[in-house]
C-alpha cells in the first residue's frame, strides 16, 4: 500500500509500560477499556481518518490474540469498524478488506494470562488459565479484497432503523472476502 497504518490495539497494550511505548512508536492507538463504549477509539479514529490517515482494525477482537486458531480459520467479526465507517464525517471513505496469510511463523508462550490482569482487570480473557501466546510472523502475504465505498447513499441508509442491519451486511461482506482469500491462499 505504501502508506502507514494506524492500528487499533487492545486496551491492555496501553497499560504495559514497555509495550505501550513500542505500540505508540509504531503508530498504534488503544481501544478503550472493555467496560467502556469505545468513545475515545471512535474519536481518535475519526481524527485520523479526517487527516487522511489509514486506520487498521482487527475485527475479530481480542479472543484470537489469546486463543490462537489455525492460520486459515476466522472468528466472527465485531461490527465496530462498519459503524465507524458509516458514522465518520469523511468523504471518499473506503473499507479495504485485507487478509494476512502467514507462511512462516514462530509461536512462543509470553506469560501467564492471569499476569495481564494486573494491567487490565476488566478483560475477561485474562481470567482464563494458560499462557498468553506470542506469535512472531516471519513471512506473510497480504491479500487485498474488493474496496467497499462508504458514500452518502450508504450513510443515508444507515440512519434510523436500518443502521444495524447495514453494519451487519458490511461486516459479513468483509468476513466473506477475507475468509475466501485465506481459504484460497492456504490451498
PyMOL commands that place a pseudoatom at each C-alpha (Angstrom):
pseudoatom trace, name=CA, resn=UNK, resi=1, chain=A, elem=C, hetatm=0, pos=[0.000, 0.000, 0.000]
pseudoatom trace, name=CA, resn=UNK, resi=2, chain=A, elem=C, hetatm=0, pos=[2.976, 2.293, 0.553]
pseudoatom trace, name=CA, resn=UNK, resi=3, chain=A, elem=C, hetatm=0, pos=[1.128, 4.031, 3.388]
pseudoatom trace, name=CA, resn=UNK, resi=4, chain=A, elem=C, hetatm=0, pos=[1.469, 3.894, 7.133]
pseudoatom trace, name=CA, resn=UNK, resi=5, chain=A, elem=C, hetatm=0, pos=[-1.408, 2.319, 9.013]
pseudoatom trace, name=CA, resn=UNK, resi=6, chain=A, elem=C, hetatm=0, pos=[-2.619, 3.471, 12.439]
pseudoatom trace, name=CA, resn=UNK, resi=7, chain=A, elem=C, hetatm=0, pos=[-3.638, 0.166, 14.013]
pseudoatom trace, name=CA, resn=UNK, resi=8, chain=A, elem=C, hetatm=0, pos=[-6.117, -0.027, 16.849]
pseudoatom trace, name=CA, resn=UNK, resi=9, chain=A, elem=C, hetatm=0, pos=[-4.721, -2.234, 19.587]
pseudoatom trace, name=CA, resn=UNK, resi=10, chain=A, elem=C, hetatm=0, pos=[-6.129, -3.857, 22.680]
pseudoatom trace, name=CA, resn=UNK, resi=11, chain=A, elem=C, hetatm=0, pos=[-6.565, -1.649, 25.738]
pseudoatom trace, name=CA, resn=UNK, resi=12, chain=A, elem=C, hetatm=0, pos=[-4.066, -3.564, 27.886]
pseudoatom trace, name=CA, resn=UNK, resi=13, chain=A, elem=C, hetatm=0, pos=[-1.284, -2.745, 25.422]
pseudoatom trace, name=CA, resn=UNK, resi=14, chain=A, elem=C, hetatm=0, pos=[-1.592, 0.879, 26.509]
pseudoatom trace, name=CA, resn=UNK, resi=15, chain=A, elem=C, hetatm=0, pos=[-1.191, -0.147, 30.150]
pseudoatom trace, name=CA, resn=UNK, resi=16, chain=A, elem=C, hetatm=0, pos=[2.008, -2.232, 29.958]
pseudoatom trace, name=CA, resn=UNK, resi=17, chain=A, elem=C, hetatm=0, pos=[4.969, 0.192, 30.259]
pseudoatom trace, name=CA, resn=UNK, resi=18, chain=A, elem=C, hetatm=0, pos=[7.384, -1.113, 27.579]
pseudoatom trace, name=CA, resn=UNK, resi=19, chain=A, elem=C, hetatm=0, pos=[4.650, -2.401, 25.286]
pseudoatom trace, name=CA, resn=UNK, resi=20, chain=A, elem=C, hetatm=0, pos=[2.860, 0.982, 25.444]
pseudoatom trace, name=CA, resn=UNK, resi=21, chain=A, elem=C, hetatm=0, pos=[5.986, 2.738, 24.143]
pseudoatom trace, name=CA, resn=UNK, resi=22, chain=A, elem=C, hetatm=0, pos=[6.555, 0.231, 21.346]
pseudoatom trace, name=CA, resn=UNK, resi=23, chain=A, elem=C, hetatm=0, pos=[2.926, 0.314, 20.185]
pseudoatom trace, name=CA, resn=UNK, resi=24, chain=A, elem=C, hetatm=0, pos=[2.868, 4.114, 20.278]
pseudoatom trace, name=CA, resn=UNK, resi=25, chain=A, elem=C, hetatm=0, pos=[6.155, 4.378, 18.347]
pseudoatom trace, name=CA, resn=UNK, resi=26, chain=A, elem=C, hetatm=0, pos=[4.666, 2.133, 15.641]
pseudoatom trace, name=CA, resn=UNK, resi=27, chain=A, elem=C, hetatm=0, pos=[1.636, 4.431, 15.345]
pseudoatom trace, name=CA, resn=UNK, resi=28, chain=A, elem=C, hetatm=0, pos=[-0.799, 2.203, 17.203]
pseudoatom trace, name=CA, resn=UNK, resi=29, chain=A, elem=C, hetatm=0, pos=[-3.537, 3.570, 19.407]
pseudoatom trace, name=CA, resn=UNK, resi=30, chain=A, elem=C, hetatm=0, pos=[-5.530, 1.748, 22.086]
pseudoatom trace, name=CA, resn=UNK, resi=31, chain=A, elem=C, hetatm=0, pos=[-9.134, 0.759, 22.216]
pseudoatom trace, name=CA, resn=UNK, resi=32, chain=A, elem=C, hetatm=0, pos=[-10.988, 1.875, 25.328]
pseudoatom trace, name=CA, resn=UNK, resi=33, chain=A, elem=C, hetatm=0, pos=[-11.310, -0.480, 28.294]
pseudoatom trace, name=CA, resn=UNK, resi=34, chain=A, elem=C, hetatm=0, pos=[-13.791, -3.307, 27.598]
pseudoatom trace, name=CA, resn=UNK, resi=35, chain=A, elem=C, hetatm=0, pos=[-16.232, -1.832, 30.122]
pseudoatom trace, name=CA, resn=UNK, resi=36, chain=A, elem=C, hetatm=0, pos=[-16.406, 1.450, 28.164]
pseudoatom trace, name=CA, resn=UNK, resi=37, chain=A, elem=C, hetatm=0, pos=[-18.277, 2.128, 24.949]
pseudoatom trace, name=CA, resn=UNK, resi=38, chain=A, elem=C, hetatm=0, pos=[-15.227, 2.920, 22.774]
pseudoatom trace, name=CA, resn=UNK, resi=39, chain=A, elem=C, hetatm=0, pos=[-15.893, 6.676, 22.748]
pseudoatom trace, name=CA, resn=UNK, resi=40, chain=A, elem=C, hetatm=0, pos=[-12.186, 7.586, 22.614]
pseudoatom trace, name=CA, resn=UNK, resi=41, chain=A, elem=C, hetatm=0, pos=[-11.491, 4.930, 19.986]
pseudoatom trace, name=CA, resn=UNK, resi=42, chain=A, elem=C, hetatm=0, pos=[-14.158, 6.430, 17.722]
pseudoatom trace, name=CA, resn=UNK, resi=43, chain=A, elem=C, hetatm=0, pos=[-12.918, 9.993, 18.361]
pseudoatom trace, name=CA, resn=UNK, resi=44, chain=A, elem=C, hetatm=0, pos=[-9.285, 9.063, 17.657]
pseudoatom trace, name=CA, resn=UNK, resi=45, chain=A, elem=C, hetatm=0, pos=[-10.201, 7.043, 14.571]
pseudoatom trace, name=CA, resn=UNK, resi=46, chain=A, elem=C, hetatm=0, pos=[-12.312, 9.850, 13.128]
pseudoatom trace, name=CA, resn=UNK, resi=47, chain=A, elem=C, hetatm=0, pos=[-9.493, 12.351, 13.720]
pseudoatom trace, name=CA, resn=UNK, resi=48, chain=A, elem=C, hetatm=0, pos=[-7.025, 10.070, 11.913]
pseudoatom trace, name=CA, resn=UNK, resi=49, chain=A, elem=C, hetatm=0, pos=[-9.448, 9.484, 9.029]
pseudoatom trace, name=CA, resn=UNK, resi=50, chain=A, elem=C, hetatm=0, pos=[-10.137, 13.211, 8.683]
pseudoatom trace, name=CA, resn=UNK, resi=51, chain=A, elem=C, hetatm=0, pos=[-6.358, 13.731, 8.482]
pseudoatom trace, name=CA, resn=UNK, resi=52, chain=A, elem=C, hetatm=0, pos=[-6.410, 11.175, 5.596]
pseudoatom trace, name=CA, resn=UNK, resi=53, chain=A, elem=C, hetatm=0, pos=[-4.535, 8.558, 7.608]
pseudoatom trace, name=CA, resn=UNK, resi=54, chain=A, elem=C, hetatm=0, pos=[-5.279, 4.855, 7.251]
pseudoatom trace, name=CA, resn=UNK, resi=55, chain=A, elem=C, hetatm=0, pos=[-6.868, 3.183, 10.270]
pseudoatom trace, name=CA, resn=UNK, resi=56, chain=A, elem=C, hetatm=0, pos=[-6.396, -0.560, 10.645]
pseudoatom trace, name=CA, resn=UNK, resi=57, chain=A, elem=C, hetatm=0, pos=[-8.756, -2.645, 12.752]
pseudoatom trace, name=CA, resn=UNK, resi=58, chain=A, elem=C, hetatm=0, pos=[-8.598, -6.351, 13.557]
pseudoatom trace, name=CA, resn=UNK, resi=59, chain=A, elem=C, hetatm=0, pos=[-12.352, -7.046, 13.563]
pseudoatom trace, name=CA, resn=UNK, resi=60, chain=A, elem=C, hetatm=0, pos=[-12.041, -10.435, 15.263]
pseudoatom trace, name=CA, resn=UNK, resi=61, chain=A, elem=C, hetatm=0, pos=[-11.322, -8.653, 18.537]
pseudoatom trace, name=CA, resn=UNK, resi=62, chain=A, elem=C, hetatm=0, pos=[-9.113, -9.878, 21.364]
pseudoatom trace, name=CA, resn=UNK, resi=63, chain=A, elem=C, hetatm=0, pos=[-10.069, -13.535, 21.559]
pseudoatom trace, name=CA, resn=UNK, resi=64, chain=A, elem=C, hetatm=0, pos=[-7.791, -14.750, 18.725]
pseudoatom trace, name=CA, resn=UNK, resi=65, chain=A, elem=C, hetatm=0, pos=[-4.938, -12.917, 20.441]
pseudoatom trace, name=CA, resn=UNK, resi=66, chain=A, elem=C, hetatm=0, pos=[-5.047, -15.302, 23.410]
pseudoatom trace, name=CA, resn=UNK, resi=67, chain=A, elem=C, hetatm=0, pos=[-6.787, -18.318, 21.881]
pseudoatom trace, name=CA, resn=UNK, resi=68, chain=A, elem=C, hetatm=0, pos=[-4.811, -18.900, 18.699]
pseudoatom trace, name=CA, resn=UNK, resi=69, chain=A, elem=C, hetatm=0, pos=[-6.513, -20.721, 15.834]
pseudoatom trace, name=CA, resn=UNK, resi=70, chain=A, elem=C, hetatm=0, pos=[-5.021, -22.122, 12.655]
pseudoatom trace, name=CA, resn=UNK, resi=71, chain=A, elem=C, hetatm=0, pos=[-3.953, -19.521, 10.109]
pseudoatom trace, name=CA, resn=UNK, resi=72, chain=A, elem=C, hetatm=0, pos=[-6.952, -20.038, 7.827]
pseudoatom trace, name=CA, resn=UNK, resi=73, chain=A, elem=C, hetatm=0, pos=[-9.673, -20.023, 10.486]
pseudoatom trace, name=CA, resn=UNK, resi=74, chain=A, elem=C, hetatm=0, pos=[-11.521, -16.779, 11.225]
pseudoatom trace, name=CA, resn=UNK, resi=75, chain=A, elem=C, hetatm=0, pos=[-13.543, -15.893, 14.287]
pseudoatom trace, name=CA, resn=UNK, resi=76, chain=A, elem=C, hetatm=0, pos=[-16.742, -13.864, 13.885]
pseudoatom trace, name=CA, resn=UNK, resi=77, chain=A, elem=C, hetatm=0, pos=[-16.152, -10.157, 13.294]
pseudoatom trace, name=CA, resn=UNK, resi=78, chain=A, elem=C, hetatm=0, pos=[-17.286, -7.357, 15.580]
pseudoatom trace, name=CA, resn=UNK, resi=79, chain=A, elem=C, hetatm=0, pos=[-19.256, -4.634, 13.759]
pseudoatom trace, name=CA, resn=UNK, resi=80, chain=A, elem=C, hetatm=0, pos=[-17.481, -1.614, 15.265]
pseudoatom trace, name=CA, resn=UNK, resi=81, chain=A, elem=C, hetatm=0, pos=[-15.406, -0.911, 12.142]
pseudoatom trace, name=CA, resn=UNK, resi=82, chain=A, elem=C, hetatm=0, pos=[-18.540, -0.791, 9.984]
pseudoatom trace, name=CA, resn=UNK, resi=83, chain=A, elem=C, hetatm=0, pos=[-20.282, 1.584, 12.404]
pseudoatom trace, name=CA, resn=UNK, resi=84, chain=A, elem=C, hetatm=0, pos=[-17.149, 3.745, 12.443]
pseudoatom trace, name=CA, resn=UNK, resi=85, chain=A, elem=C, hetatm=0, pos=[-17.027, 3.949, 8.644]
pseudoatom trace, name=CA, resn=UNK, resi=86, chain=A, elem=C, hetatm=0, pos=[-20.729, 4.753, 8.374]
pseudoatom trace, name=CA, resn=UNK, resi=87, chain=A, elem=C, hetatm=0, pos=[-20.598, 7.437, 11.102]
pseudoatom trace, name=CA, resn=UNK, resi=88, chain=A, elem=C, hetatm=0, pos=[-17.300, 9.131, 10.259]
pseudoatom trace, name=CA, resn=UNK, resi=89, chain=A, elem=C, hetatm=0, pos=[-17.849, 12.531, 8.602]
pseudoatom trace, name=CA, resn=UNK, resi=90, chain=A, elem=C, hetatm=0, pos=[-15.210, 11.802, 5.961]
pseudoatom trace, name=CA, resn=UNK, resi=91, chain=A, elem=C, hetatm=0, pos=[-15.709, 11.965, 2.212]
pseudoatom trace, name=CA, resn=UNK, resi=92, chain=A, elem=C, hetatm=0, pos=[-14.243, 9.301, -0.052]
pseudoatom trace, name=CA, resn=UNK, resi=93, chain=A, elem=C, hetatm=0, pos=[-14.027, 6.773, 2.777]
pseudoatom trace, name=CA, resn=UNK, resi=94, chain=A, elem=C, hetatm=0, pos=[-13.320, 3.190, 1.771]
pseudoatom trace, name=CA, resn=UNK, resi=95, chain=A, elem=C, hetatm=0, pos=[-13.168, -0.056, 3.718]
pseudoatom trace, name=CA, resn=UNK, resi=96, chain=A, elem=C, hetatm=0, pos=[-10.488, -2.333, 2.305]
pseudoatom trace, name=CA, resn=UNK, resi=97, chain=A, elem=C, hetatm=0, pos=[-10.687, -5.958, 3.484]
pseudoatom trace, name=CA, resn=UNK, resi=98, chain=A, elem=C, hetatm=0, pos=[-7.177, -7.371, 3.891]
pseudoatom trace, name=CA, resn=UNK, resi=99, chain=A, elem=C, hetatm=0, pos=[-6.271, -10.982, 4.609]
pseudoatom trace, name=CA, resn=UNK, resi=100, chain=A, elem=C, hetatm=0, pos=[-2.950, -11.579, 6.342]
pseudoatom trace, name=CA, resn=UNK, resi=101, chain=A, elem=C, hetatm=0, pos=[-1.778, -15.028, 5.347]
pseudoatom trace, name=CA, resn=UNK, resi=102, chain=A, elem=C, hetatm=0, pos=[1.109, -16.273, 7.450]
pseudoatom trace, name=CA, resn=UNK, resi=103, chain=A, elem=C, hetatm=0, pos=[3.508, -18.571, 5.631]
pseudoatom trace, name=CA, resn=UNK, resi=104, chain=A, elem=C, hetatm=0, pos=[6.213, -18.708, 8.292]
pseudoatom trace, name=CA, resn=UNK, resi=105, chain=A, elem=C, hetatm=0, pos=[5.766, -18.004, 11.996]
pseudoatom trace, name=CA, resn=UNK, resi=106, chain=A, elem=C, hetatm=0, pos=[7.161, -18.894, 15.391]
pseudoatom trace, name=CA, resn=UNK, resi=107, chain=A, elem=C, hetatm=0, pos=[4.883, -19.366, 18.383]
pseudoatom trace, name=CA, resn=UNK, resi=108, chain=A, elem=C, hetatm=0, pos=[6.074, -18.664, 21.903]
pseudoatom trace, name=CA, resn=UNK, resi=109, chain=A, elem=C, hetatm=0, pos=[4.485, -18.520, 25.330]
pseudoatom trace, name=CA, resn=UNK, resi=110, chain=A, elem=C, hetatm=0, pos=[4.779, -14.972, 26.620]
pseudoatom trace, name=CA, resn=UNK, resi=111, chain=A, elem=C, hetatm=0, pos=[3.457, -15.063, 30.189]
pseudoatom trace, name=CA, resn=UNK, resi=112, chain=A, elem=C, hetatm=0, pos=[0.564, -16.484, 32.234]
pseudoatom trace, name=CA, resn=UNK, resi=113, chain=A, elem=C, hetatm=0, pos=[-2.726, -14.880, 31.176]
pseudoatom trace, name=CA, resn=UNK, resi=114, chain=A, elem=C, hetatm=0, pos=[-3.540, -14.063, 34.793]
pseudoatom trace, name=CA, resn=UNK, resi=115, chain=A, elem=C, hetatm=0, pos=[-0.465, -11.810, 34.940]
pseudoatom trace, name=CA, resn=UNK, resi=116, chain=A, elem=C, hetatm=0, pos=[-2.105, -9.480, 32.407]
pseudoatom trace, name=CA, resn=UNK, resi=117, chain=A, elem=C, hetatm=0, pos=[-4.972, -8.852, 34.865]
pseudoatom trace, name=CA, resn=UNK, resi=118, chain=A, elem=C, hetatm=0, pos=[-2.545, -6.512, 36.646]
pseudoatom trace, name=CA, resn=UNK, resi=119, chain=A, elem=C, hetatm=0, pos=[-2.681, -4.238, 33.599]
pseudoatom trace, name=CA, resn=UNK, resi=120, chain=A, elem=C, hetatm=0, pos=[-6.315, -4.744, 32.610]
pseudoatom trace, name=CA, resn=UNK, resi=121, chain=A, elem=C, hetatm=0, pos=[-8.514, -6.318, 35.302]
pseudoatom trace, name=CA, resn=UNK, resi=122, chain=A, elem=C, hetatm=0, pos=[-11.630, -5.651, 33.188]
pseudoatom trace, name=CA, resn=UNK, resi=123, chain=A, elem=C, hetatm=0, pos=[-10.643, -8.072, 30.404]
pseudoatom trace, name=CA, resn=UNK, resi=124, chain=A, elem=C, hetatm=0, pos=[-12.459, -11.404, 30.910]
pseudoatom trace, name=CA, resn=UNK, resi=125, chain=A, elem=C, hetatm=0, pos=[-9.948, -13.284, 28.730]
pseudoatom trace, name=CA, resn=UNK, resi=126, chain=A, elem=C, hetatm=0, pos=[-7.285, -12.643, 31.371]
pseudoatom trace, name=CA, resn=UNK, resi=127, chain=A, elem=C, hetatm=0, pos=[-9.283, -14.664, 33.919]
pseudoatom trace, name=CA, resn=UNK, resi=128, chain=A, elem=C, hetatm=0, pos=[-8.576, -17.853, 31.978]
pseudoatom trace, name=CA, resn=UNK, resi=129, chain=A, elem=C, hetatm=0, pos=[-5.834, -20.285, 32.750]
pseudoatom trace, name=CA, resn=UNK, resi=130, chain=A, elem=C, hetatm=0, pos=[-2.916, -20.855, 30.444]
pseudoatom trace, name=CA, resn=UNK, resi=131, chain=A, elem=C, hetatm=0, pos=[-0.346, -18.649, 28.823]
pseudoatom trace, name=CA, resn=UNK, resi=132, chain=A, elem=C, hetatm=0, pos=[-0.563, -15.620, 26.555]
pseudoatom trace, name=CA, resn=UNK, resi=133, chain=A, elem=C, hetatm=0, pos=[0.842, -16.677, 23.204]
pseudoatom trace, name=CA, resn=UNK, resi=134, chain=A, elem=C, hetatm=0, pos=[3.262, -14.525, 21.266]
pseudoatom trace, name=CA, resn=UNK, resi=135, chain=A, elem=C, hetatm=0, pos=[3.436, -15.143, 17.546]
pseudoatom trace, name=CA, resn=UNK, resi=136, chain=A, elem=C, hetatm=0, pos=[6.338, -13.795, 15.536]
pseudoatom trace, name=CA, resn=UNK, resi=137, chain=A, elem=C, hetatm=0, pos=[5.351, -13.619, 11.893]
pseudoatom trace, name=CA, resn=UNK, resi=138, chain=A, elem=C, hetatm=0, pos=[8.484, -14.201, 9.862]
pseudoatom trace, name=CA, resn=UNK, resi=139, chain=A, elem=C, hetatm=0, pos=[6.750, -14.113, 6.474]
pseudoatom trace, name=CA, resn=UNK, resi=140, chain=A, elem=C, hetatm=0, pos=[3.246, -13.102, 5.479]
pseudoatom trace, name=CA, resn=UNK, resi=141, chain=A, elem=C, hetatm=0, pos=[1.352, -12.430, 2.297]
pseudoatom trace, name=CA, resn=UNK, resi=142, chain=A, elem=C, hetatm=0, pos=[-1.213, -9.657, 2.181]
pseudoatom trace, name=CA, resn=UNK, resi=143, chain=A, elem=C, hetatm=0, pos=[-4.268, -10.296, 0.046]
pseudoatom trace, name=CA, resn=UNK, resi=144, chain=A, elem=C, hetatm=0, pos=[-6.452, -7.295, -0.749]
pseudoatom trace, name=CA, resn=UNK, resi=145, chain=A, elem=C, hetatm=0, pos=[-10.182, -7.677, -1.241]
pseudoatom trace, name=CA, resn=UNK, resi=146, chain=A, elem=C, hetatm=0, pos=[-12.679, -5.509, -3.057]
pseudoatom trace, name=CA, resn=UNK, resi=147, chain=A, elem=C, hetatm=0, pos=[-12.998, -1.997, -1.614]
pseudoatom trace, name=CA, resn=UNK, resi=148, chain=A, elem=C, hetatm=0, pos=[-16.320, -1.023, -0.088]
pseudoatom trace, name=CA, resn=UNK, resi=149, chain=A, elem=C, hetatm=0, pos=[-17.061, 2.642, -0.785]
pseudoatom trace, name=CA, resn=UNK, resi=150, chain=A, elem=C, hetatm=0, pos=[-18.877, 4.433, 2.011]
pseudoatom trace, name=CA, resn=UNK, resi=151, chain=A, elem=C, hetatm=0, pos=[-20.830, 7.104, 0.174]
pseudoatom trace, name=CA, resn=UNK, resi=152, chain=A, elem=C, hetatm=0, pos=[-23.648, 9.444, 1.125]
pseudoatom trace, name=CA, resn=UNK, resi=153, chain=A, elem=C, hetatm=0, pos=[-26.241, 6.915, -0.069]
pseudoatom trace, name=CA, resn=UNK, resi=154, chain=A, elem=C, hetatm=0, pos=[-24.992, 4.309, 2.429]
pseudoatom trace, name=CA, resn=UNK, resi=155, chain=A, elem=C, hetatm=0, pos=[-24.841, 6.928, 5.188]
pseudoatom trace, name=CA, resn=UNK, resi=156, chain=A, elem=C, hetatm=0, pos=[-28.485, 7.854, 4.491]
pseudoatom trace, name=CA, resn=UNK, resi=157, chain=A, elem=C, hetatm=0, pos=[-29.462, 4.162, 4.677]
pseudoatom trace, name=CA, resn=UNK, resi=158, chain=A, elem=C, hetatm=0, pos=[-27.550, 3.870, 7.956]
pseudoatom trace, name=CA, resn=UNK, resi=159, chain=A, elem=C, hetatm=0, pos=[-29.667, 6.473, 9.734]
pseudoatom trace, name=CA, resn=UNK, resi=160, chain=A, elem=C, hetatm=0, pos=[-32.681, 5.165, 11.586]
pseudoatom trace, name=CA, resn=UNK, resi=161, chain=A, elem=C, hetatm=0, pos=[-33.735, 1.566, 11.920]
pseudoatom trace, name=CA, resn=UNK, resi=162, chain=A, elem=C, hetatm=0, pos=[-31.590, 0.357, 9.021]
pseudoatom trace, name=CA, resn=UNK, resi=163, chain=A, elem=C, hetatm=0, pos=[-28.285, 1.123, 10.771]
pseudoatom trace, name=CA, resn=UNK, resi=164, chain=A, elem=C, hetatm=0, pos=[-27.636, -2.184, 12.487]
pseudoatom trace, name=CA, resn=UNK, resi=165, chain=A, elem=C, hetatm=0, pos=[-28.637, -4.388, 9.511]
pseudoatom trace, name=CA, resn=UNK, resi=166, chain=A, elem=C, hetatm=0, pos=[-26.410, -2.318, 7.195]
pseudoatom trace, name=CA, resn=UNK, resi=167, chain=A, elem=C, hetatm=0, pos=[-23.450, -2.583, 9.584]
pseudoatom trace, name=CA, resn=UNK, resi=168, chain=A, elem=C, hetatm=0, pos=[-24.063, -6.360, 9.783]
pseudoatom trace, name=CA, resn=UNK, resi=169, chain=A, elem=C, hetatm=0, pos=[-24.161, -6.591, 5.978]
pseudoatom trace, name=CA, resn=UNK, resi=170, chain=A, elem=C, hetatm=0, pos=[-20.868, -4.705, 5.568]
pseudoatom trace, name=CA, resn=UNK, resi=171, chain=A, elem=C, hetatm=0, pos=[-19.264, -6.767, 8.339]
pseudoatom trace, name=CA, resn=UNK, resi=172, chain=A, elem=C, hetatm=0, pos=[-20.397, -10.031, 6.731]
pseudoatom trace, name=CA, resn=UNK, resi=173, chain=A, elem=C, hetatm=0, pos=[-19.171, -8.891, 3.320]
pseudoatom trace, name=CA, resn=UNK, resi=174, chain=A, elem=C, hetatm=0, pos=[-15.705, -8.206, 4.768]
pseudoatom trace, name=CA, resn=UNK, resi=175, chain=A, elem=C, hetatm=0, pos=[-15.701, -11.536, 6.632]
pseudoatom trace, name=CA, resn=UNK, resi=176, chain=A, elem=C, hetatm=0, pos=[-16.709, -13.422, 3.468]
pseudoatom trace, name=CA, resn=UNK, resi=177, chain=A, elem=C, hetatm=0, pos=[-13.995, -11.723, 1.395]
pseudoatom trace, name=CA, resn=UNK, resi=178, chain=A, elem=C, hetatm=0, pos=[-11.245, -12.316, 3.948]
pseudoatom trace, name=CA, resn=UNK, resi=179, chain=A, elem=C, hetatm=0, pos=[-12.310, -15.922, 4.569]
pseudoatom trace, name=CA, resn=UNK, resi=180, chain=A, elem=C, hetatm=0, pos=[-12.309, -16.571, 0.824]
pseudoatom trace, name=CA, resn=UNK, resi=181, chain=A, elem=C, hetatm=0, pos=[-8.831, -15.075, 0.435]
pseudoatom trace, name=CA, resn=UNK, resi=182, chain=A, elem=C, hetatm=0, pos=[-7.499, -17.140, 3.353]
pseudoatom trace, name=CA, resn=UNK, resi=183, chain=A, elem=C, hetatm=0, pos=[-9.014, -20.364, 2.015]
pseudoatom trace, name=CA, resn=UNK, resi=184, chain=A, elem=C, hetatm=0, pos=[-7.682, -19.685, -1.471]
pseudoatom trace, name=CA, resn=UNK, resi=185, chain=A, elem=C, hetatm=0, pos=[-4.236, -18.779, -0.122]
pseudoatom trace, name=CA, resn=UNK, resi=186, chain=A, elem=C, hetatm=0, pos=[-3.999, -21.906, 2.034]
pseudoatom trace, name=CA, resn=UNK, resi=187, chain=A, elem=C, hetatm=0, pos=[-4.755, -24.277, -0.836]
for i in range(1, 187): cmd.bond("trace and resi %d" % i, "trace and resi %d" % (i + 1))
show_as sticks, trace
zoom trace
